[in-house]
Amino acid sequence: MPPRKRAASTTIDEPRRSRRISSNVKKSNYFEEDDDSEDPLTTSNVKKRKGKSAPASKRKQEVDDGLSDEYQDNAADQDEDEDGGEEEENDDDDGDEDEFATKVTVVKLETLRPDGGVEYADDFVHKNTMLFLKDLKENNERSWLKSNDREFRRAQQDWESFVMSFTSKLSGLDFTIPELPARDVVFRIYRDTRFSKDPTPYKQPGNCFVGGGLWHPENESIYKIRESIDERPRRWRRILNNAGLKKHFLPDASKSSSADVALKAFAARNKENAMKVGPKGIRADHRDLELFKLRNYVLSKKVADNVIFGPGSQEKLVDIFTPMVPFVSFLNSIVRPDPNVDGDFDSGDDEE
């Protein structure tokens, strides 16, 4: 038989209600308490505004007007702050300009000395260059050189052109001499006054000299030279006993034909910075002991200014340098031998 249907209950049950929800809604502690009004989302009784609400476009315009007014106020305050900051910075800049104002010194340049009818040339130093150096000796001050800057530049160019011209002639005497630019072979006019009691800033004329050799060589070069003195004593005597070399660089031995006299004169010329005793391993009675003591191996000669200045000066200098070429070539063959050049200067003269 079919199941019977239950009759509907006459009583209506109340809807189920969660016990976790309190009847009195409290505001969360995480919200700010500055606003006394209740949150419409958490209150049970929501109050509705009476009347018609404003259109959405009007509400948006009101919000935009409020934001624009606030932006304009902030922009005006910011402009005032920037204007004030700029004024303060300008005041500071004015103070700095006053404190660090550049001082301009006007120097009156002297006129160039006339050439006296003699044109400047590369193969000799003009007489005006010598006159400039004499004036510099009498007025060795920076202020004077600044006022005569044009004369200094002309003299400097005259000297550099002379050096370049003479270097080519030296290369004809010794092919190992390179033709370098003037700035690599010319000293500056300024003196090194760091360890000098003389405060004059510039070099003066009257100290011209001609020289060549090894000045303060490295220890390795000194060892090679001492080895050469020990193994080739006759070669050293033959190089130093040259008549032309003694005439210009060893005048004390020019009247003697003895090689030992020339050797002693060479040692006396290079006694500066020499050892007081012979190096280790050399007997105290060695006949070439004075050569072993040396640390410099240089030939030099002071020359008068008129040898360098004036026409024909380069020919005079060539005559002085010519007898020095074998000496310099001999030193080069010892410290820096060229494998392409035969380094034996008469191989038979080394036997004792």
C-alpha positions as CSV (number, residue, x, y, z in Angstrom):
1,M,0.0,0.0,0.0
2,P,1.4,3.6,-0.8
3,P,3.0,5.6,2.1
4,R,0.9,8.1,3.8
5,K,1.7,11.8,3.7
6,R,2.3,13.6,6.9
7,A,-0.1,16.4,7.7
8,A,1.3,19.9,7.7
9,S,2.1,21.4,11.1
10,T,-0.3,24.1,12.2
11,T,2.5,26.0,14.1
12,I,5.1,28.0,12.2
13,D,8.6,27.7,13.6
14,E,10.7,30.8,14.0
15,P,13.6,31.1,11.6
16,R,17.0,29.9,12.8
17,R,19.2,32.7,14.0
18,S,22.9,32.5,14.7
19,R,23.9,33.1,18.4
20,R,27.3,34.5,17.4
21,I,25.8,37.8,16.2
22,S,25.0,40.1,19.0
23,S,21.9,42.2,18.9
24,N,23.9,45.3,19.7
25,V,26.4,45.9,16.9
26,K,29.6,47.4,18.3
27,K,32.3,49.2,16.2
28,S,35.6,47.4,15.8
29,N,38.5,48.7,17.7
30,Y,40.6,48.7,14.5
31,F,38.6,51.7,13.2
32,E,39.5,55.3,14.1
33,E,37.4,56.8,16.8
34,D,37.6,60.3,15.6
35,D,34.4,60.1,13.8
36,D,31.4,59.9,16.2
37,S,29.0,58.8,13.6
38,E,28.2,55.1,13.2
39,D,29.2,53.1,10.2
40,P,26.1,52.7,8.1
41,L,27.2,49.2,7.1
42,T,27.4,48.0,10.7
43,T,24.3,49.6,12.2
44,S,21.0,47.9,12.1
45,N,18.9,51.0,11.6
46,V,19.9,52.8,8.4
47,K,18.7,56.4,8.1
48,K,17.7,57.5,4.7
49,R,18.0,61.1,3.5
50,K,14.7,62.7,2.7
51,G,14.2,64.3,-0.6
52,K,15.8,63.7,-3.9
53,S,19.5,63.0,-4.1
54,A,21.8,65.2,-6.2
55,P,22.7,64.0,-9.7
56,A,25.9,62.1,-10.0
57,S,27.4,64.7,-12.4
58,K,26.8,67.4,-9.9
59,R,28.3,65.5,-7.0
60,K,31.4,64.8,-9.1
61,Q,31.7,68.5,-10.0
62,E,31.6,69.4,-6.3
63,V,34.3,66.9,-5.5
64,D,36.5,68.2,-8.3
65,D,36.0,71.8,-7.2
66,G,37.1,70.9,-3.7
67,L,40.2,69.1,-4.9
68,S,41.1,72.0,-7.3
69,D,40.7,74.6,-4.5
70,E,42.9,72.5,-2.2
71,Y,45.5,72.0,-5.0
72,Q,45.6,75.7,-5.7
73,D,46.1,76.5,-2.0
74,N,49.0,74.0,-1.8
75,A,50.5,75.3,-5.0
76,A,50.4,78.9,-3.8
77,D,52.1,77.9,-0.5
78,Q,54.7,75.9,-2.4
79,D,55.4,78.8,-4.8
80,E,55.9,81.1,-1.8
81,D,58.3,78.7,-0.3
82,E,60.3,78.3,-3.5
83,D,60.4,82.1,-4.0
84,G,61.7,82.5,-0.5
85,G,64.3,79.7,-1.1
86,E,65.4,81.3,-4.3
87,E,65.8,84.6,-2.6
88,E,67.9,83.0,0.1
89,E,70.0,81.1,-2.4
90,N,70.5,84.3,-4.4
91,D,71.6,86.0,-1.2
92,D,74.1,83.2,-0.5
93,D,75.4,83.3,-4.1
94,D,75.9,87.1,-3.8
95,G,77.9,86.5,-0.7
96,D,80.0,83.8,-2.3
97,E,80.7,86.0,-5.3
98,D,81.8,88.8,-3.0
99,E,84.0,86.5,-1.0
100,F,85.5,84.6,-3.9
101,A,85.6,87.4,-6.5
102,T,88.2,86.8,-9.2
103,K,90.9,89.3,-9.3
104,V,92.0,90.3,-12.8
105,T,95.5,91.6,-13.1
106,V,96.3,93.5,-16.3
107,V,99.9,93.0,-17.4
108,K,101.4,95.4,-20.0
109,L,103.3,93.4,-22.6
110,E,106.6,94.9,-23.7
111,T,107.3,95.4,-27.4
112,L,109.5,92.9,-29.2
113,R,113.2,93.9,-29.7
114,P,114.1,94.6,-33.3
115,D,116.1,91.9,-35.1
116,G,118.9,94.4,-36.1
117,G,118.8,93.4,-39.7
118,V,119.6,89.7,-39.0
119,E,116.8,87.3,-39.8
120,Y,116.1,84.3,-37.6
121,A,117.4,81.0,-38.9
122,D,117.5,77.3,-37.8
123,D,121.2,76.8,-38.0
124,F,122.2,79.4,-35.4
125,V,120.8,81.1,-32.3
126,H,119.8,84.7,-32.8
127,K,121.6,87.4,-30.8
128,N,118.2,88.6,-29.5
129,T,117.8,85.3,-27.7
130,M,121.1,85.9,-25.9
131,L,120.1,89.5,-25.0
132,F,116.8,88.2,-23.6
133,L,118.7,85.8,-21.3
134,K,120.9,88.6,-20.1
135,D,117.8,90.7,-19.3
136,L,116.3,87.7,-17.5
137,K,119.5,87.4,-15.4
138,E,119.1,91.0,-14.3
139,N,115.3,90.7,-13.8
140,N,114.8,87.1,-12.6
141,E,111.2,87.6,-11.5
142,R,107.9,86.1,-12.6
143,S,106.3,89.5,-13.1
144,W,109.1,90.6,-15.5
145,L,108.8,87.4,-17.5
146,K,105.0,87.8,-17.8
147,S,105.4,91.3,-19.2
148,N,108.0,90.0,-21.6
149,D,106.1,86.8,-22.6
150,R,106.2,87.5,-26.3
151,E,110.0,87.9,-26.2
152,F,110.3,84.7,-24.2
153,R,108.1,82.8,-26.7
154,R,110.2,84.0,-29.6
155,A,113.5,83.1,-27.9
156,Q,112.1,79.7,-27.0
157,Q,111.1,79.0,-30.6
158,D,114.5,80.2,-31.8
159,W,116.3,77.7,-29.5
160,E,114.0,74.7,-30.3
161,S,114.5,75.2,-34.0
162,F,118.3,75.3,-33.5
163,V,118.1,72.1,-31.5
164,M,116.1,70.3,-34.1
165,S,118.6,71.4,-36.8
166,F,121.6,70.4,-34.8
167,T,120.2,67.0,-33.9
168,S,120.1,66.1,-37.6
169,K,123.8,66.9,-37.8
170,L,124.6,64.8,-34.7
171,S,122.7,61.9,-36.3
172,G,125.2,62.1,-39.1
173,L,128.0,61.6,-36.7
174,D,126.3,58.8,-34.7
175,F,123.5,57.0,-36.4
176,T,122.2,55.7,-33.0
177,I,121.0,59.2,-32.0
178,P,117.3,59.4,-32.8
179,E,115.7,62.6,-34.2
180,L,113.3,63.4,-31.3
181,P,111.0,66.4,-31.0
182,A,112.5,69.4,-29.2
183,R,110.3,69.0,-26.1
184,D,111.9,65.6,-25.4
185,V,115.5,66.9,-25.4
186,V,115.2,70.5,-24.1
187,F,115.2,71.4,-20.4
188,R,112.7,73.9,-19.1
189,I,113.7,77.4,-18.1
190,Y,112.3,77.0,-14.6
191,R,114.8,76.1,-11.8
192,D,114.1,73.5,-9.2
193,T,114.2,75.6,-6.0
194,R,112.9,72.9,-3.6
195,F,116.3,72.2,-2.1
196,S,118.1,75.4,-3.0
197,K,118.8,78.5,-1.0
198,D,118.6,80.5,-4.1
199,P,115.0,81.6,-4.7
200,T,115.4,82.8,-8.3
201,P,112.8,81.0,-10.4
202,Y,114.6,80.9,-13.8
203,K,117.9,79.6,-15.2
204,Q,120.5,82.1,-16.2
205,P,123.0,82.2,-19.1
206,G,126.7,81.6,-18.7
207,N,126.4,77.9,-18.0
208,C,126.7,76.4,-21.4
209,F,128.5,73.0,-21.7
210,V,129.0,70.1,-24.1
211,G,129.0,66.6,-22.7
212,G,128.1,62.9,-23.2
213,G,128.3,59.6,-21.4
214,L,126.6,57.8,-18.6
215,W,125.5,59.9,-15.6
216,H,124.4,57.9,-12.5
217,P,123.7,54.7,-14.4
218,E,121.9,51.7,-12.8
219,N,123.8,49.1,-10.9
220,E,123.5,46.6,-13.6
221,S,125.2,49.0,-16.1
222,I,128.0,49.7,-13.5
223,Y,128.6,46.0,-13.1
224,K,128.9,45.6,-16.9
225,I,131.4,48.5,-17.1
226,R,133.5,47.2,-14.3
227,E,133.6,43.8,-16.0
228,S,134.7,45.5,-19.2
229,I,137.5,47.4,-17.4
230,D,138.8,44.2,-16.0
231,E,138.6,42.2,-19.3
232,R,139.5,45.0,-21.8
233,P,141.9,47.4,-20.1
234,R,143.8,48.2,-23.3
235,R,140.5,49.2,-25.1
236,W,139.7,51.7,-22.4
237,R,143.2,53.2,-22.7
238,R,142.9,53.5,-26.4
239,I,139.5,55.2,-26.3
240,L,140.6,57.7,-23.6
241,N,144.0,58.4,-25.1
242,N,142.5,59.9,-28.3
243,A,144.2,63.2,-29.1
244,G,141.0,65.1,-30.1
245,L,139.2,63.8,-27.0
246,K,142.0,64.9,-24.7
247,K,142.1,68.3,-26.4
248,H,138.5,69.2,-25.7
249,F,137.6,67.1,-22.6
250,L,140.9,66.1,-20.9
251,P,143.1,69.1,-21.2
252,D,145.3,68.0,-18.2
253,A,146.4,65.0,-20.3
254,S,146.6,66.7,-23.7
255,K,150.3,67.3,-23.4
256,S,151.1,63.7,-22.6
257,S,151.0,60.7,-24.8
258,S,150.7,58.3,-22.0
259,A,147.4,56.3,-21.8
260,D,147.7,56.0,-18.0
261,V,147.8,59.8,-17.7
262,A,144.6,60.0,-19.8
263,L,142.9,57.4,-17.6
264,K,143.8,59.2,-14.4
265,A,142.5,62.5,-15.9
266,F,139.2,60.8,-16.8
267,A,138.9,59.4,-13.2
268,A,139.6,62.8,-11.7
269,R,136.8,64.3,-13.9
270,N,134.3,61.8,-12.6
271,K,135.3,61.6,-8.9
272,E,132.0,63.0,-7.8
273,N,129.9,60.3,-6.2
274,A,132.8,57.8,-6.6
275,M,133.5,55.1,-4.0
276,K,136.1,55.8,-1.3
277,V,137.5,52.2,-1.6
278,G,137.5,49.7,-4.5
279,P,134.5,47.4,-4.9
280,K,134.6,43.9,-3.4
281,G,136.8,41.5,-5.3
282,I,139.2,44.1,-6.7
283,R,142.7,44.1,-5.3
284,A,143.8,47.3,-3.6
285,D,146.9,47.4,-5.8
286,H,145.0,47.1,-9.1
287,R,146.4,49.6,-11.6
288,D,142.9,50.5,-12.7
289,L,141.5,50.9,-9.2
290,E,140.4,54.5,-9.8
291,L,138.2,53.4,-12.7
292,F,136.6,50.7,-10.6
293,K,135.6,53.3,-8.0
294,L,133.6,55.4,-10.4
295,R,129.8,55.6,-10.7
296,N,129.8,58.2,-13.4
297,Y,131.4,57.9,-16.9
298,V,131.0,61.3,-18.5
299,L,133.0,63.7,-20.7
300,S,132.0,67.3,-20.5
301,K,133.4,70.7,-21.4
302,K,132.2,74.2,-20.6
303,V,131.9,76.5,-23.6
304,A,131.5,80.2,-24.0
305,D,128.2,81.6,-25.0
306,N,129.6,82.9,-28.3
307,V,130.3,79.3,-29.4
308,I,126.6,78.5,-29.4
309,F,125.2,81.9,-30.4
310,G,125.8,83.4,-33.8
311,P,126.4,82.1,-37.3
312,G,128.7,79.1,-37.6
313,S,127.9,77.8,-34.1
314,Q,126.8,74.3,-35.3
315,E,130.1,73.7,-37.2
316,K,132.0,74.6,-34.0
317,L,129.9,72.2,-32.0
318,V,130.4,69.4,-34.5
319,D,134.2,69.8,-34.1
320,I,133.8,69.3,-30.3
321,F,131.4,66.4,-30.5
322,T,133.3,64.4,-33.2
323,P,136.1,63.0,-30.9
324,M,133.4,62.0,-28.3
325,V,131.6,59.7,-30.7
326,P,133.9,56.6,-30.2
327,F,133.7,57.0,-26.4
328,V,129.9,57.1,-26.4
329,S,129.7,54.2,-28.9
330,F,132.0,52.2,-26.7
331,L,129.8,52.7,-23.6
332,N,126.7,51.8,-25.6
333,S,128.4,48.5,-26.8
334,I,128.9,47.6,-23.1
335,V,125.6,48.5,-21.5
336,R,123.3,48.0,-24.5
337,P,125.0,46.0,-27.1
338,D,123.4,45.9,-30.5
339,P,123.2,42.4,-32.0
340,N,123.3,43.8,-35.5
341,V,126.5,45.7,-34.9
342,D,129.9,44.1,-34.3
343,G,130.9,45.1,-30.8
344,D,134.6,44.2,-31.1
345,F,136.8,47.3,-31.4
346,D,140.1,45.7,-32.5
347,S,139.7,42.3,-30.9
348,G,143.5,42.0,-30.6
349,D,144.0,44.8,-28.2
350,D,142.6,43.0,-25.2
351,E,145.6,40.8,-24.6
352,E,147.9,41.8,-21.8
